[in-house]
Amino acid sequence: MTTINGGFNNFGGSNNFYGPVAGNDVTITAAPSRADKSDKSDAEIGVLTVIDEEMRAVTGVLAGMDGYRTRRLADGPLAHEARLTGVDGRPLRIAAVQTLTRGTESAALACRALVEAYGPSTVLLVGIAGGVAPGVRIGDVVIADNIISYDARKVTPQGTQHRGQSQVVPAPIGHRLNEFFQLEPRVGYRVHRGPIGSGNAVVADPEAEIRHWLHHVNDKVLAVETEAAGVAQSFHETARLPGWLTIRGISDTADQSKNDDDHAIAARHAAEVMAMLVPFLDFRTPSTSKS
């Protein structure tokens, strides 16, 4: 069953933000690549994970594809490479790496390193999140087409004033998502589409100020997590990266019952949806055959 949620960017008043989303605490500067050019590889799709369960789930999927192998990148992370057949019959190459630590800044830096090493047209952040909307259950998957950062804020004697920032996925990605959801992916859990909140604070309280603020900004917010804002920030600052997308399996409901029990199943479902979606994200010029 597929659930699609619309009505995005519903900020109202002076709270409409469409710029970088990681907040003022994240600064990304371009650095010369230290990778050996002779060892440089290419991939159409880059994948980022954060925790071990996420990487195990993604590599479990990649290991079942053609040409699976691992390669140590110049900057240290181990990359997992594989390929599958795209919609036009051409091989579609995928490369996945794990961030060094949790949080938006590490995600932004890992995204930059992935782009330097492989030059993908699209980067996917695949892993887990906490559900914050009715109907979003543990084991479901959320494909986020709008990232709302909750980190930027001003603390005054009268209280905290959030300065939320939002970034919507690029239009070409949005069109491919439309095509994907038209097919109604058949899995044993719901696949939702909509906005999510992202920031460095882990939310584990149903009455948390962040949750109330997010739903005030956009009542369609589906989940919260801690890295997507960094990937969106890297996209904003990197002209060479045409597209990005976040795929999150729901591991908890961002409340006092939050624990690690369902990390593995949520990560596995996110990786499964990633594999189904990847063929739709080939932005190369269509191949032509000569008669």
N, C-alpha and C positions, 0 to 999 in steps of 0.2 A: 504494500500500500504506500502511496506517495502523497505527502502533504506539502503543498506549496504555499508559502506565506508571502504576501505582497505588501504594498503600502510603505515604501522605504523613504528615508530622508524626511521624516515627519517631525522636524524639529520645532518649527514655529518661532515667531518673533525674531529676536537677535541671536538665536542659538543655531543658526544654519552655518555649518562648517563643512567645507569640501576639500580641505588641504591635507597636509601630512598628518598622520594620526598617532605617532609614537610619543608625542609630547616633547617639551623642551629639554628633558633630561637625557635624550638620546641624540648624539651627534655622530653622523657617519661621514667620514672623509675618505676620498678615493686614495688608494695606495697602489703603487706599482705591483703587478703580480710577480710573485717569486717562483711561480711554477715553471718548470722546464718546458719550453715551447715544444720540444720534440716529443714530450710525454703528454701534451694536451690532447684531450678527447672532446668529442661533441655529443650533445644529447638534446633532443627536442623538448624533453620534460625533465625538470629538476624537482626533487622531492626533499623536503626537510622534515625531520622528526625531532623530538626533544627527549623524552624519557625512554628507558630501555624497552618497555612493553610496546611502545610505538614503533621503534626500529625493528624489533622482532616481528611484529605484524607485517610491516612493509617488506622486509627481506623475505618473509615467508611467502608473500605473493610474488615478489620478483624472482625467487628461486624456481618457481614453476614456469617462468617464461623462458624464451630462447636466449642463449648467449649469456646466461647469468655468470658474473664474475665480480671479484672485489679488487679495488686498487687503492693504494695509499696515496693521498694527495700531498702536495708539497708542504702544505701548512699543517699537516698532521691527521685530519680526520680520515677514516676509512670510508671510501665510496663504494656503493653497491650498484652495479650496472646490469641492465637487461634490456631486452627489446621485445616488442610485440608487433602485430600487424595492424597498421592504421586502416582507416576506412577506405582508402584508395589502394590498398594492397602493399604499400611500401612499409619497410620496417620503421618502427617508431622507437627511438632510443630513450631510455630512462636512466637517470642517475640519482641516487638517494644518499644523503649524509645526515648525521645526527649533530645537533648543536652542542656546543661545549657545556652550557648550563641552561637553566630555565630563564625565562624573562624576555622582554621585548628587545633589549639591546643585543643579547647573544643571538637571538633569531635574526636580527638585522645584519649582524656581521657574518653569520653563517650563510645567509642569502647572498651577500656580496661575494663570499668565497666560492659559492656554488656557481654563480654566474661567471666569475673569473675562470674557473676550471673547465666549465662545459658550455657556456654560452647558450643556455636553454631559452626557448621562446616563452615558456611558461614555468613558473615555480609554484608547486603545491605544498602547503603546510598541512601535514596529515597527522592526526593524533586524537587526543581526548579533550573533552570540555565538560562543564557542568551545565545542565539544563535549567532554564529559569522561566520557561513558558508552559502554560497548561497544554497537555497533549504531547509534550516532548519527554519521552521516557528513557530510562536507562537501556542502552543497547541501540537506541535510534541513532541516526546519523544526520548531522546538520551540515549542509553546504552553504557557507557564508558568502553572500554577494555584497555585503556592506559591513565594514568594520567601524565600530564606534569606540574610540579610546576614552578611558575614564581616568587616566593618570593626571593630566594637566589640571591644576586647581589653584585657587588662591585661598589662603587661610586668613580670616579676619576675626576681630573680636565678636562679630555677629555670627560666625560660623564659617563653614567651608563653602566656597563657591566653585563649582566644577566648571571647567572650560572645555567641554567635550569637543572632540574633533572627529570627523567622519571621512571615510574614503570608500567609494563604491568601486567594485571591480570594473576593469575596462569593458567598454561596450562589446568588443569581439568575444570576450569571455562570456558576457551575458547572453549573447546570441547562441553560443554553443551550449550553455546551460538550458536555454529554452528547448533546444533540440533533444538534449538528454532527457529532460523531464517529460517531453511529449511521448517518449517510449515507455514511460512508467516502469522503471526498473523493478524487477520482480525479486524481492528478497524477503526474508522472514522478519523484517523490522521496517520501521518507517524512515523514509528519507525526506528531510525537510529542507526548504530553501528560505533564507532570510537573513536578517542582520544579527550580529553577535557583538557583545562587549568584550574589550580586550584591554588589559593593563597588568602591571606588575603585582597588584594585590590579589591574593587568592581569596575568593568569596566562599564562605562556609556558614552563612547566616541568612535565613529567609527574609529577615527584616533589615538586612544590611543597607546602609545609605546608598551604596553604589547600585544595588539592585533597584531601589526606588527611583534613583536618578535616571538610570538607563531606561526604565519603562516610562518615565516622564518624557524623556527625549524621544523615544520611539517605542510605542506599546507593542511592537512586533518582535522585539529582541527575543531571541530563542535560547541563547547560551552565553556563557562567559568563559574566558580562557586567558592565557598570559603571554602569548607570543605573536598573534596575528598582526597586532599593531606594528611590531617591528618589521615584519615582512612588507607590510603596506608602506611603511616609511622608506624602506630600501627601494621599493618600486618607485616611489615618488622621486627619489634622488638619483635613480639609475635609468637613464634614457634607453639603455640597451635592453632593458627587461620589458617586453611588451605586455606580459600578463602575469597575474598571480591569483591564487585562489586558496581558500582554507576549507579543509574537510575534517570535521570533528565527530568522533563517536562519543555519545553521551555516557559518561562513567558514573555520574552522580547528579544530584539535584541542587548542588551549591548550597547546602544547608548543614545543620549540625550532624547529620548522618553521613556526611562526606567521609569516604575512606578509599582504600586501594583495591577493594574486593573485585570491582568490575572493570578495572583498568584494561585487563587483557582482552575481554570480549568487546569492549568499546573500541579499542585500538584495532582489533581484527575487523570489525565491521567497517571502520573508516578506511582501512586498507583495501577491503573488498570493493567498496564504492569507488575508491581511487582507480582501481584496475578497470572498472566498468566505464568510468568517465574519461580516462586518458585518451582513447581513440578519437574522442570528439574534440580534443585540444591540439590537433595537428594544424599548425598555421603555415606550413610550407606551401609554396605554389603547387597547385594540383598537377600531377604528372599527366603527360599527354603521350599517347601511343601513336606511332606512325603506321599507316596502312601499307 
